[in-house]
Amino acid sequence: MSAKVKSIIIDVRFPVEWSTDENLVRKAIAKELSWSPSDLGDYRVLRKNLDARKKTILAIWRIEAAKSGDRLPPILDSSFRLNALPAGAQEAHIIGAGPAGLFAALNLIKKGVRPIILERGQPVRQRRRDLVNITRNHQVDWDSNYCFGEGGAGTYSDGKLYTRSHKRGNIEEALQWLVHFGADPEILVEAHPHIGTNKLPQIIERMREEILQAGGKYIFGARLLDIQAENGTVSAIRWLDVESGKEQLNPVQKLVLATGHSARDIFELFHSKGWKLESKPFAMGVRVEHRQRLIDEIQYHGKQRGDWLPPASYRLVCQVNGRGVHSFCMCPGGIIAPCATEPDQIVTNGWSPSKRNNPFANSGMVVQIDEQVWQEAGFDGVLGGLNFQRHVEKLCWEAAGQTQQAPAQRLIDFIHGERGRLSSAIPQTSYLPGVVSVNLRELLPHVISDALAEGFREFGKRMPLFLDPQAVIVAPESRTSSPIRIPRDSVSLNHPDVDGVYPCGEGGGYAGGILSAALDGLRVSDQVVQSFEA
Ligand SMILES: Cc1cc2nc3c(=O)[nH]c(=O)nc-3n(C[C@H](O)[C@H](O)[C@H](O)COP(=O)(O)OP(=O)(O)OC[C@H]3O[C@@H](n4cnc5c(N)ncnc54)[C@H](O)[C@@H]3O)c2cc1C
């Protein structure tokens, strides 16, 4: 920001209907500042929020305002670009081209280190064909699907960019990069920014183009099989060229392991080598889907949305017998997606286009799962949680006919009585491979289904229309976060058993979403750079 301009930062509240009328917004700002409207010069919005708790829905905007005649600099930082790497730049290998791996690559280039990215899946465009194959033909490719492929698990998602991190500088940096690659600059100011599944692939492609131009490298269809170490330090990786079926061996010096929460083979690899892993709690449950119009009606007190209100969302949390039940990754105007990574499982998640204009609203509704749960279900050891996840995913696949059709039930039938009841017909859902009526209350482990049923009843007390007869649940929502942590030193971020390996992002257990994974990529890559300088 230019030091010369005298500006003031304030929060301004006004009826949300005003937000599309520049004159009314200026009037509200001037009033808040006790300035006459003609005294108000340039202004810029730093943050956009909404308060829909009461009938009069308010926009709450954080504004930076200047006096008439003063100009404020744009919020967009035009300095974000990658310079070409010198020929002899140090090299670091990154496994996984999800947000963690890609942001690590951007930061490495910025700091003079050449990233070599190995990704088991396909580039975004090719990946789309593999997604269609899941929906139409029920065929799940082991390496290219909703979780695996360029851009990682979030490429075909709602692209929500929320994080609990408070490191504003880093968040700003990650968002500025996304805008640089083509995201709407509104993400810089929206309190709950999202990009949308129709926009994310182009952003990921532009990112790749710039990384390649700067001298970074990508190898697609490259599945990491083994990590080799000499005297406790990483020395080489063995990987499979999935197209030719040939194995390759590459010497490596630094290895950023950003393989995401679905890379079960990587957890199993660490386990087989006797390298430290830790189990961690996670959450599991179902996706619940309503008509978007109904959610709007609930959240906006029956008001029409107009141009000024986004499709409404909700966040619900309660405790059932000491176990948390909560909504997760809500996708207003979205679609429930088939996110299995292996053929004999059902996994659901959700996505939305940038306009969030599909007629459905879906959300994960999940229960906190800990060691006690998976042990009682007969799954022991550090991989117990992972094996419990796998077990539930397979149960759902078997119950719905061993295709990518998912088991589903009307919400009101799920919460009916002690054990639920089979729905005679399932209303239309957005889940494209199709659904099969199953009594999920009986099918899912009772620790999950009983807590969910109680949770839904509680949410129905808060929002009676939530228990709409047309609302459907589809199962399972099982990949909310990693069931395992790959530990790392709190300062060097190296794995304690193998120097030069940096667990990163959601797979390591250090992130829980696109933005937090990107931030972890920035953090880990800083350590990689420092280790070269040491
Ligand atoms: C449908 C869907 C919707 C989602 N919506 C949102 C959302 O709106 N907002 C949000 O914040 N989060 C969302 N998420 C979660 C989000 O995508 C993840 O939290 C995030 O992508 C994690 O980033 P990551 O880089 O750590 O791992 P990932 O994105 O999982 O990337 C890991 C990459 O590693 C690759 N890989 C795995 N194993 C190997 C191997 N052996 N060899 C080589 N490569 C390998 C994978 O192919 C993958 O590309 C969604 C996820 C899904 C599936």
The ligand as an SDF file (V2000), in Angstrom:
LIG
                    3D

 53 58  0  0  0  0  0  0  0  0999 V2000
  -14.5650  -34.1520   -4.4460 C   0  0  0  0  0  0  0  0  0  0  0  0
  -13.7490  -33.4250   -3.4200 C   0  0  0  0  0  0  0  0  0  0  0  0
  -14.1500  -32.1560   -3.0220 C   0  0  0  0  0  0  0  0  0  0  0  0
  -13.3990  -31.4300   -2.1190 C   0  0  0  0  0  0  0  0  0  0  0  0
  -13.7730  -30.1570   -1.8320 N   0  0  0  0  0  0  0  0  0  0  0  0
  -12.9670  -29.3810   -1.0920 C   0  0  0  0  0  0  0  0  0  0  0  0
  -13.2580  -28.0030   -0.9170 C   0  0  0  0  0  0  0  0  0  0  0  0
  -14.2230  -27.4690   -1.4490 O   0  0  0  0  0  0  0  0  0  0  0  0
  -12.4070  -27.2750   -0.1480 N   0  0  0  0  0  0  0  0  0  0  0  0
  -11.3180  -27.8270    0.4720 C   0  0  0  0  0  0  0  0  0  0  0  0
  -10.5870  -27.1140    1.1570 O   0  0  0  0  0  0  0  0  0  0  0  0
  -11.0280  -29.1230    0.3140 N   0  0  0  0  0  0  0  0  0  0  0  0
  -11.8180  -29.9080   -0.4570 C   0  0  0  0  0  0  0  0  0  0  0  0
  -11.5010  -31.2230   -0.6420 N   0  0  0  0  0  0  0  0  0  0  0  0
  -10.3160  -31.7460    0.0700 C   0  0  0  0  0  0  0  0  0  0  0  0
   -9.0690  -31.2540   -0.6310 C   0  0  0  0  0  0  0  0  0  0  0  0
   -9.1360  -31.5910   -1.9660 O   0  0  0  0  0  0  0  0  0  0  0  0
   -7.8350  -31.8310    0.0350 C   0  0  0  0  0  0  0  0  0  0  0  0
   -7.8430  -31.4320    1.3830 O   0  0  0  0  0  0  0  0  0  0  0  0
   -6.5580  -31.3150   -0.6120 C   0  0  0  0  0  0  0  0  0  0  0  0
   -6.5810  -31.5540   -1.9920 O   0  0  0  0  0  0  0  0  0  0  0  0
   -5.3330  -31.9640    0.0200 C   0  0  0  0  0  0  0  0  0  0  0  0
   -4.2090  -31.5460   -0.6750 O   0  0  0  0  0  0  0  0  0  0  0  0
   -2.8580  -32.3920   -0.7480 P   0  0  0  0  0  0  0  0  0  0  0  0
   -2.0290  -31.7250   -1.7610 O   0  0  0  0  0  0  0  0  0  0  0  0
   -2.3380  -32.5870    0.6070 O   0  0  0  0  0  0  0  0  0  0  0  0
   -3.2930  -33.8300   -1.2690 O   0  0  0  0  0  0  0  0  0  0  0  0
   -4.0960  -34.2670   -2.5530 P   0  0  0  0  0  0  0  0  0  0  0  0
   -4.8720  -33.1380   -3.1130 O   0  0  0  0  0  0  0  0  0  0  0  0
   -4.8260  -35.4990   -2.1750 O   0  0  0  0  0  0  0  0  0  0  0  0
   -2.9600  -34.5950   -3.6140 O   0  0  0  0  0  0  0  0  0  0  0  0
   -2.1600  -35.7270   -3.5010 C   0  0  0  0  0  0  0  0  0  0  0  0
   -1.6430  -36.0770   -4.8760 C   0  0  0  0  0  0  0  0  0  0  0  0
   -0.6750  -37.1040   -4.7280 O   0  0  0  0  0  0  0  0  0  0  0  0
   -0.8270  -38.0490   -5.7620 C   0  0  0  0  0  0  0  0  0  0  0  0
   -0.3140  -39.3350   -5.2920 N   0  0  0  0  0  0  0  0  0  0  0  0
   -0.8400  -40.1330   -4.3320 C   0  0  0  0  0  0  0  0  0  0  0  0
   -0.0820  -41.2380   -4.1900 N   0  0  0  0  0  0  0  0  0  0  0  0
    0.9230  -41.1550   -5.0870 C   0  0  0  0  0  0  0  0  0  0  0  0
    2.0000  -42.0160   -5.4300 C   0  0  0  0  0  0  0  0  0  0  0  0
    2.1810  -43.1810   -4.8180 N   0  0  0  0  0  0  0  0  0  0  0  0
    2.8230  -41.6190   -6.4200 N   0  0  0  0  0  0  0  0  0  0  0  0
    2.6510  -40.4460   -7.0610 C   0  0  0  0  0  0  0  0  0  0  0  0
    1.6350  -39.5890   -6.7770 N   0  0  0  0  0  0  0  0  0  0  0  0
    0.7790  -39.9410   -5.7940 C   0  0  0  0  0  0  0  0  0  0  0  0
   -2.3230  -38.0820   -6.0010 C   0  0  0  0  0  0  0  0  0  0  0  0
   -2.6090  -38.5390   -7.2910 O   0  0  0  0  0  0  0  0  0  0  0  0
   -2.7320  -36.6300   -5.7890 C   0  0  0  0  0  0  0  0  0  0  0  0
   -2.7580  -35.9000   -6.9750 O   0  0  0  0  0  0  0  0  0  0  0  0
  -12.2300  -31.9910   -1.5450 C   0  0  0  0  0  0  0  0  0  0  0  0
  -11.8370  -33.2870   -1.9150 C   0  0  0  0  0  0  0  0  0  0  0  0
  -12.5870  -33.9910   -2.8350 C   0  0  0  0  0  0  0  0  0  0  0  0
  -12.1510  -35.3830   -3.2370 C   0  0  0  0  0  0  0  0  0  0  0  0
  1  2  1  0
  2  3  1  0
  2 52  2  0
  3  4  2  0
  4  5  1  0
  4 50  1  0
  5  6  2  0
  6  7  1  0
  6 13  1  0
  7  8  2  0
  7  9  1  0
  9 10  1  0
 10 11  2  0
 10 12  1  0
 12 13  2  0
 13 14  1  0
 14 15  1  0
 14 50  1  0
 15 16  1  0
 16 17  1  0
 16 18  1  0
 18 19  1  0
 18 20  1  0
 20 21  1  0
 20 22  1  0
 22 23  1  0
 23 24  1  0
 24 25  2  0
 24 26  1  0
 24 27  1  0
 27 28  1  0
 28 29  2  0
 28 30  1  0
 28 31  1  0
 31 32  1  0
 32 33  1  0
 33 34  1  0
 33 48  1  0
 34 35  1  0
 35 36  1  0
 35 46  1  0
 36 37  1  0
 36 45  1  0
 37 38  2  0
 38 39  1  0
 39 40  1  0
 39 45  2  0
 40 41  1  0
 40 42  2  0
 42 43  1  0
 43 44  2  0
 44 45  1  0
 46 47  1  0
 46 48  1  0
 48 49  1  0
 50 51  2  0
 51 52  1  0
 52 53  1  0
M  END
$$$$
